[in-house]
């Protein structure tokens, strides 16, 4: 029974993929639908056309959807049918998932954004920490527990840079983490570690001090503060 349940979606997908149509898209349609769509607060779906064929780039992979009609296509990777829609009040465009139990219902799922739009993680990868922080703070305001602002993910990224001796990048990531998670001793500890490794003992001292104030059981911060005395101006 479990085997039948598991195999059924594959059979359905195979049937749908075998029904792909050759569509002659107008230039106007391609212009209106090409571009970036916000899949989630930190991921994009890129829609484009190649040799008059609809294509998508999602999660780093190029996808050729199964075209069913002019404005209806199936994405095997998501196991969903989609269409492009425009909101009647805002005129904003969306990539809309077609509901299996109500195909006539219009949903506004993935907002089309400007071609210049970048996600916080894209800004972070480019080293634009100010814009990355602005994006992540917006996510935090909407959901303070969002996985896209996970403290430990930023910590790992910072230490990757630190191991490569990319000190400015490491410090930039750790400073961003401090601003996102100001009540965590770990973020100050990591920032202090980056400053110390880069040769800035004074900044290391200041951040270890904050780490110890937040968590008096932070042994690394305590050890450093016991042996280092900052020079007075």
C-alpha positions as CSV (number, residue, x, y, z in Angstrom):
1,X,0.0,0.0,0.0
2,X,2.8,2.4,0.9
3,X,4.5,1.6,-2.4
4,X,1.4,2.5,-4.3
5,X,1.1,5.8,-2.4
6,X,4.7,6.7,-3.1
7,X,4.6,5.7,-6.8
8,X,1.4,7.6,-7.6
9,X,2.9,11.1,-7.6
10,X,5.6,9.9,-9.9
11,X,3.1,8.6,-12.3
12,X,1.1,11.8,-12.2
13,X,4.3,13.8,-12.8
14,X,5.3,11.6,-15.7
15,X,1.9,12.1,-17.3
16,X,2.0,15.9,-16.9
17,X,5.6,16.1,-18.3
18,X,4.5,14.1,-21.3
19,X,1.8,16.7,-22.0
20,X,4.2,19.7,-22.4
21,X,3.1,22.0,-25.1
22,X,5.1,24.2,-27.5
23,X,3.9,27.8,-26.7
24,X,4.7,30.8,-28.8
25,X,5.0,33.5,-26.2
26,X,4.5,37.1,-27.2
27,X,7.3,39.7,-26.5
28,X,4.8,41.5,-24.2
29,X,4.1,38.4,-22.2
30,X,7.8,37.6,-21.8
31,X,8.5,41.2,-20.8
32,X,5.8,41.3,-18.2
33,X,6.6,37.9,-16.6
34,X,10.5,37.8,-16.8
35,X,12.3,38.7,-13.7
36,X,12.8,38.0,-10.0
37,X,10.1,36.7,-7.7
38,X,10.4,36.6,-3.9
39,X,10.2,32.9,-2.9
40,X,10.8,33.7,0.7
41,X,12.4,36.6,2.7
42,X,15.9,35.5,1.6
43,X,15.4,33.5,-1.7
44,X,14.5,34.4,-5.2
45,X,13.0,32.6,-8.2
46,X,14.4,33.9,-11.5
47,X,12.0,33.6,-14.5
48,X,13.4,34.0,-18.0
49,X,12.9,32.8,-21.5
50,X,15.5,31.0,-23.7
51,X,14.7,30.2,-27.4
52,X,11.0,31.1,-26.5
53,X,11.0,28.4,-23.8
54,X,10.0,29.3,-20.2
55,X,12.8,28.7,-17.7
56,X,13.4,29.2,-14.0
57,X,16.4,29.4,-11.8
58,X,15.6,28.3,-8.2
59,X,17.8,27.2,-5.4
60,X,20.8,27.3,-7.8
61,X,19.3,25.0,-10.4
62,X,18.0,25.7,-13.9
63,X,14.5,24.3,-14.4
64,X,12.5,23.9,-17.6
65,X,8.8,23.8,-16.5
66,X,6.2,21.7,-18.2
67,X,4.1,24.1,-20.2
68,X,0.4,23.3,-20.1
69,X,-1.1,26.5,-21.5
70,X,0.0,30.0,-22.4
71,X,-0.2,30.9,-18.7
72,X,-0.1,27.6,-16.9
73,X,2.9,25.4,-16.2
74,X,4.0,22.6,-13.9
75,X,7.3,22.7,-11.9
76,X,8.3,19.1,-11.1
77,X,10.8,20.2,-8.4
78,X,7.9,21.8,-6.5
79,X,5.2,19.4,-7.7
80,X,2.9,22.3,-8.3
81,X,1.2,24.1,-11.2
82,X,1.7,27.8,-11.5
83,X,0.5,30.9,-13.4
84,X,1.4,34.6,-13.6
85,X,-1.1,37.0,-12.1
86,X,-1.5,40.7,-11.5
87,X,-3.1,42.1,-8.4
88,X,-6.2,44.2,-9.4
89,X,-5.6,46.8,-6.7
90,X,-1.8,47.2,-6.4
91,X,-1.0,46.1,-10.0
92,X,1.9,44.1,-8.6
93,X,2.7,40.9,-10.4
94,X,3.0,37.5,-8.7
95,X,3.8,33.9,-9.4
96,X,0.7,32.1,-8.3
97,X,0.4,28.5,-7.2
98,X,-2.7,26.8,-8.7
99,X,-4.7,25.1,-6.0
100,X,-5.5,21.4,-6.7
101,X,-8.9,21.6,-5.1
102,X,-9.9,25.0,-6.6
103,X,-8.0,25.9,-9.7
104,X,-10.1,29.0,-10.3
105,X,-9.0,30.6,-7.1
106,X,-6.4,33.3,-7.6
107,X,-3.6,33.3,-5.0
108,X,-0.8,35.9,-4.7
109,X,2.2,33.8,-3.6
110,X,5.5,35.0,-4.9
111,X,5.8,38.8,-5.5
112,X,7.7,40.0,-8.6
113,X,10.4,42.4,-7.5
114,X,12.7,44.8,-9.3
115,X,15.5,43.4,-11.4
116,X,17.9,45.3,-9.1
117,X,16.5,43.6,-6.0
118,X,18.9,41.6,-3.8
119,X,18.2,39.4,-0.8
120,X,20.0,40.0,2.5
121,X,22.2,36.9,1.9
122,X,23.2,38.3,-1.5
123,X,24.3,41.6,0.1
124,X,26.1,39.6,2.7
125,X,28.0,37.5,0.1
126,X,29.0,40.8,-1.6
127,X,30.3,42.2,1.7
128,X,27.7,45.0,1.8
129,X,27.0,44.5,5.5
130,X,24.9,47.6,5.9
131,X,22.3,46.6,3.3
132,X,22.5,43.0,4.5
133,X,21.7,44.1,8.1
134,X,18.8,46.3,6.9
135,X,17.3,43.3,5.1
136,X,17.8,40.9,8.1
137,X,16.4,43.4,10.5
138,X,13.3,43.6,8.4
139,X,13.0,39.8,8.6
140,X,13.5,40.0,12.3
141,X,10.8,42.6,12.7
142,X,8.4,40.3,10.9
143,X,9.5,37.1,12.7
144,X,12.1,37.2,15.4
145,X,12.5,33.4,15.3
146,X,13.0,33.2,11.6
147,X,15.6,30.6,10.4
148,X,17.0,33.3,8.1
149,X,18.5,35.2,11.0
150,X,19.9,32.1,12.8
151,X,22.7,33.2,15.1
152,X,24.7,30.0,14.6
153,X,24.6,30.2,10.8
154,X,26.1,33.7,10.9
155,X,28.7,32.4,13.4
156,X,29.8,29.6,11.0
157,X,30.0,32.1,8.1
158,X,32.1,34.4,10.2
159,X,34.5,31.7,11.2
160,X,34.9,30.5,7.6
161,X,36.2,33.9,6.7
162,X,38.4,33.9,9.8
163,X,40.0,30.6,8.9
164,X,40.8,32.1,5.5
165,X,42.3,35.2,7.2
166,X,39.6,37.4,5.7
167,X,39.5,39.5,8.8
168,X,37.4,42.4,7.6
169,X,34.7,40.0,6.3
170,X,34.8,38.0,9.4
171,X,34.4,41.1,11.6
172,X,31.6,42.4,9.3
173,X,29.6,39.2,9.7
174,X,30.2,39.0,13.5
175,X,29.2,42.7,13.9
176,X,26.0,42.0,12.0
177,X,25.3,39.0,14.3
178,X,25.9,41.3,17.3
179,X,23.3,43.7,16.1
180,X,20.8,41.0,15.3
181,X,21.4,39.1,18.6
182,X,22.5,41.7,21.1
183,X,21.6,39.6,24.1
184,X,23.8,36.7,23.2
185,X,27.2,36.4,24.8
186,X,28.3,34.1,22.0
187,X,28.1,36.8,19.3
188,X,30.3,39.1,21.3
189,X,32.7,36.3,22.1
190,X,33.1,35.5,18.4
191,X,33.5,39.2,17.5
192,X,36.2,39.5,20.1
193,X,37.9,36.4,18.8
194,X,38.0,37.9,15.3
195,X,39.4,41.2,16.6
196,X,42.1,39.3,18.6
197,X,43.1,37.1,15.6
198,X,43.4,40.2,13.4
199,X,45.6,41.9,16.0
200,X,43.2,44.3,17.6
201,X,43.5,43.4,21.3
202,X,41.7,46.5,22.5
203,X,38.5,45.7,20.5
204,X,38.8,42.1,21.6
205,X,38.9,43.3,25.2
206,X,35.8,45.4,24.9
207,X,33.8,42.6,23.3
208,X,35.0,39.9,25.7
209,X,33.9,42.3,28.5
210,X,30.4,42.5,27.1
211,X,30.3,38.7,26.6
212,X,31.2,38.2,30.3
213,X,28.7,40.7,31.4
214,X,25.9,38.9,29.6
215,X,27.2,35.5,30.7
216,X,29.4,35.4,33.8
217,X,30.2,31.7,33.0
218,X,31.9,32.5,29.7
219,X,35.3,31.1,30.5
220,X,37.1,32.2,27.4
221,X,36.1,35.8,28.0
222,X,37.0,35.5,31.6
223,X,40.5,34.1,30.8
224,X,41.2,36.9,28.4
225,X,40.1,39.7,30.7
226,X,42.3,38.2,33.5
227,X,45.5,38.5,31.5
228,X,44.9,41.6,29.4
229,X,44.9,45.1,30.7
230,X,43.9,47.8,28.1
231,X,46.2,50.8,27.8
232,X,44.7,54.0,29.0
233,X,44.7,57.0,26.6
